[in-house]
């Protein structure tokens, strides 16, 4: 089992604000798996990590990696069109 800290959490350095996009964060997860030489992995995410795990599954080559999300992803309600005042 490998537990990683999202950028800006634990001992992981923060990223510029524009890099906190689920597809970009998923690319970091995939790069880590590649760096570790792991061709197959089950990726689980909790809270906002759920949407990152879903993006990992979408970006991974078919059959090479599987992904599981333990909870739904985070939505910034201020950015949701129906929630604007």
N, C-alpha and C positions, 0 to 999 in steps of 0.2 A: 504494500500500500504506500502510495506517495500522497502526501497532503501538501498542497502549495498555498501560499498566501497570495491573494489578489494584490495587484500593484497598489502600494500605499497602505497595506495592512501588514502586521507583523514586522518582519525585517525586510520586506520587499519595498524598494523605493517607489515613490509615486510617479505617475506619468503625467504629461501635459493633459489638460482637461479634454481635449479633442480625441485623445487616444482611449477614452473610456467608452468604447463602442463594443457591443457584444461580438461583432465579427472580428474586430481587431484583437480583442482579448482572447478569442478562440484561436487566432493564429499564434498567439504566445503559448497557449497550451499545446498546440500541435508541434510547435518548435521545440518545446521542452520534451515531449514524447520522442521526437526525432533525435534530439541531443542524447537522450538516455538509451536510444536504440530500441525503443519499444514499438513494434509493428502493430500490436493489438493491445487495447486497453479498454477498460470500462471506465468512463468518465462520469462522475456523479457531481452534481452541483446543488447547493442549498441556497435558497433565496435568490439573489441576483445571479449567483453562479449557475442556477438552473437554466437560464437563458443562454449563458455562455456555453454550458454543456450541450445544449440543443444546437448551437452554432458550430460546435466541434463536430457533432454528428453530421451536420449538413455539409461541412467543408472537407471532411475526411473522405478519402477514396473509398468507393463501395467495397464493403467486405473487409477492409483493413483495420477499421476501428469501430467499436460500438460505443454508444453513449446512453447514459441514463440520467434523467433529471429527477431529483428528489422533491423539488417544489417548483412552482411556477416562477418565472422570471420577474424581475422588477420592472415596474412601469413608472416613469416620471409623470405623474398626473398633471403637472403644470404644462407639460409638452403635449398632452393628449388633446386633440382638436375639440372634442365634446366637453372638455373640462375647463376650457378657457372662459373667463368672464366677459 
